[in-house]
Amino acid sequence: QVQLVESGGGLVQPGGSLRLSCAASGSFFRIYTMSWYRQAPGKQREWVAGISSGGTTNYADSVKGRFTISRDNAKNTVYLEMNSLTPEDTAVYYCNALLRPQFEYWGQGTQVTVSS
């Protein structure tokens, strides 16, 4: 069982930056693929970025060049650095841990609002 707790969300002006964190419980964090998803009001949850156990990163086209995902296995934490934020980035951001389909876990989400 893995428990995930996100933090770092909030209100930011367009063009601003935020850093989200996701702290994971358990001893096997390092073997999980970690991802960030987001869900805007009235829309389906969408994948934003992912980082493999080996450190390979991938990004949705909508955030490529603006967001950076990273992980610190010593701290059981994954981060999402978000720059050049726009109102279209407003959403609840969720942390996801995946090993196999039967071993997939979600955090409770953290709200990010981009508005002037």
Stockholm file with secondary structure:
# STOCKHOLM 1.0

chainA/1-116         QVQLVESGGGLVQPGGSLRLSCAASGSFFRIYTMSWYRQAPGKQREWVAGISSGGTTNYADSVKGRFTISRDNAKNTVYLEMNSLTPEDTAVYYCNALLRPQFEYWGQGTQVTVSS
#=GR chainA/1-116 SS CCCEEEECCEEECTTCCEEEEEEECSSCGGGSEEEEEEECTTSCCEEEEEECTTCCEEECTTTTTTEEEEEEGGGTEEEEEECSCCGGGCEEEEEEEEEETTEEEECCCEEEEECC
#=GC SS_cons         CCCEEEECCEEECTTCCEEEEEEECSSCGGGSEEEEEEECTTSCCEEEEEECTTCCEEECTTTTTTEEEEEEGGGTEEEEEECSCCGGGCEEEEEEEEEETTEEEECCCEEEEECC
//
